[in-house]
Amino acid sequence: MIKYKLSAAALFFLFVISLTAKAQNNKTGTFGIATVVLPGDSLHHWGGYAELQGRGDKVFNQYFYYETKTGISYDITKDFVALLGTGRYSTGDNLEHLTKGTEFRLWEQMTINQFLYRIKIEHRYRIEQRWVNGYYRNRFRYRLNMFIPLNNTRIDPKTWFISVFEEVFMNNKVPNFERNRISAALGYQFDKSINVQAGWLNQYNYTPAYAAAKNNIALMFMYRINRKNAVQREHMPSTAD
């Protein structure tokens, strides 16, 4: 056990050093995400979440985008969770002048969880209805997210873990493909409520007019509300956004 903890700590410090090195590149941006989750359980099927997000064009600088989101979830079973969400998204030159774009969004989502010993797998399917500067658009997203605990077999309190995901964004107009995200992060579950993740996120955007990819440092904070008298079961940390 001590060996695993030391290995996890060493990995964390190496990870921080690598992030610092990336921060020297002005082409690297920032994703900052804070989420509060009320998960369901076998007694309380209804739940929900709220999230704030800000993005910077450079590392911890030139924030040009923010979003506020909330949603209501329903646990069909412990491994199948439906969610109805909504959010507002603003883009601009900086946080004081968010005038370039405003979006209102609704979405329907299904998350399917798999537990394969140490590896936790999350499949997320999302259908979005978007109003971007007054124009209506549809979008379809699929994300495959894997979590690997390092010093425990489960992601319990005081557990280091690795989170890796890839997400594909499609729409209903040719050429259909719109965006791809791939990420790798190191996380720590402090207790039953709080976990943090820090890592690398690459976002590739595509339109018929241009294609561009950007690396980002992603920092995530998640707080889980635990109900009194709830039936405790293992919850994956999940990944925000």
N, C-alpha and C positions, 0 to 999 in steps of 0.2 A: 504493500500500500504506500509506504513512504517513497519507494522508488517511482511509482506512478506519479505521485504528487510532485516530486522533484523534476521529473521529466516534463510534466505539464507546466510547471513554473518556468523552466528553461525555455520551453517552446514559446511561452508568453513573452518573455523578455526578447527573444530573437524576433518575434513578431512585431513588437513595439519598435525595435531598431529598424526593421524593414519599412515600417510605416513612416518613420522619421526620414529615411532616405528618400522615399517617394515624395514626401512633402517638399523636397527641394525643387521638384519639377512643377513649374507653374501650370502645366497642362493637366495636372491632377486636381480634381474637384473634391467636394465634400457632400456627403449625405448625412444629415443628423435627424434621428427619428426617436420620438418618445411615445410609448403606447401604454395604455391602461386596459387590462382585459378582465372581464368577469366571465370565467368559463362555466359551462354547464356541468352537471354530473347526473347520476342515475336518479336523484331525487328532484333536482332543479334543472330541467331541460333547457330553459331559456337563459340566455346570457347576452353579452354585448361587449363592445370595445369602443375606445376613442383614441385618436392619434393626431399628433402634430409632427410636421416634417418641414425642414428647411434645407435648401441645397445651395452650395456655393460654387462659383466658377473656378475659384482657386481654393487651396487648403485653408479652411477656417477664415475665408475672406470672400468678398464680392458676392454676398448672398443675393440671388436674383429670383428665387422661387420659394413659395411655401404652400402647404396644403393642410387643410383640417378635414378630418374624416370621422365618421361614427357609423355604427352598425348594430343590428340585433341578430343574435345567433340562436340556433336551436339544435341541440344534440339529438339527432335521430337515434344513434347508438353512440357508444364511446369512441367509435372509429369513423363515424360519418356525421359531419357537422355542416349544417346549412346556415347561410348568412345573407342578410339583406343590408346593403350599405349605401351611404351617400357621402358626398364630399364637395368641397370648394377648393379650386386650385388657381393660383395667381402667379403670373410671370412678369418680370420687368427688369430694369437696369440694376436696381438694388431694392432693399426692403422698404425704402421710402417712396419709391416710384414703381409700383407694381401695376403698370398700365398697358403692357404689351399684350397680355392675354389673360382672360378669365374663363374658367371652365366650371360648370356644374355637372356632377356625375351621379348616376345611380348604378348599382350593380347587384347581380345575384351570384352567389358563390357556393360551391360545394368543396369541402376539404375531406380527404380520405386519408386516414392514418394507418400505417403499418409498423409493426414492431418485430424486428428480426434480431433477437438477442440484443447485442449492444447497439446495433444500427437502427435508428428511428427514421422512417420515411414518411414524408408528407406530400400528397398529390393535391394541388389546388387548381380548380377549374373556375373561371370567372367570366361572366358575360356583362359587358358595360354598355350603358346608354349615356352618351356624352353630348353636352351642349357647349361647344367651344366658340367663344365670341359670337354666340347666337346661331351657329350652324350645328346641325345634329349629325352625330357620327355613332357608329357601332364599333365595338372592339371585343376580341375574344383572347383570353389569356390562359396559358397553362404553365404552372410552376412545379418543378420537381425539387424538393428540399430534403437533404439528408443531415441527420444529427448523429454524431459519434461521441459518446461520453468517454473521457480519458481515464479518470481515476476511480470510476464506479461503473457498474454494469447498467445503471439507470441514471437519468439526469435528476438526481435528488439534490437537496441542499449541500453546498460545498463541493460541487462537481464542476470540473473543467470539461468543456465539450468543443467540438469542431462542427461548424455549420457550413454546408456547401449547397448552393442551389443554382439552377438555370431556369430562366423563364422566357417563353416565347410569346410575342404580341402579334395578333393577326387582326385584320379588318375584313369587311365584306366587299371591298373594292380592289380591283386589280392595281398593283401587283400583290395585294393581300398581306404579304409580310411587312411588318412595320418596325419591330424592335426586338432586340434580344438582350437579356441581362444574364451575367454569370458572376458569381460571388463566392468567396471563401472567407470565413471569419472564425475567430476564436472567441468563445463565450465562457461565462462563469455564472453558475446558479448560486447566489448567496444564501438564500433561504427558500421557503415555500412561495414567496411572493416576488422577489427581485432577481432579475438576471440582466446582464449586459453582454453585448457583443461588439467586437471591433474587427474590421477586416477590409478587404479589397472588393470593389464592385466595378465591373466594366459594363458600360451601356453602349450598345451599338444601335444607332437610328438609321432607318432607310426610307427614302422617298424616291420617286423617279427623278427628282432634280438633284439629289445629293445623298451621300452616305458618309457617316462619321461615327467614330467610336471615342469614348472618353473613359479614362480610369478615375476612380473616386475612392477616397477613404470613407468608409461607412461606419458610423458609430450609432449603436442602438441601445436604448434603455427600455425595459419592459417591466411593468408592475402588474402582478396578478392579484385580484381581490379574492380572498378565500372566504366563502360563506361559513357561518356557524352551523354546526351539525351536518355539514356536507359529507357525502360519502367520498372519501379520499381515493383518488386513483392517479395513475401517472399521466401527467400532461407534458407534451413536448413544449419546449420554449417557443417554437414557431419563429418565423422571421417577419418583421414588420413590412409595411407597404403592401 
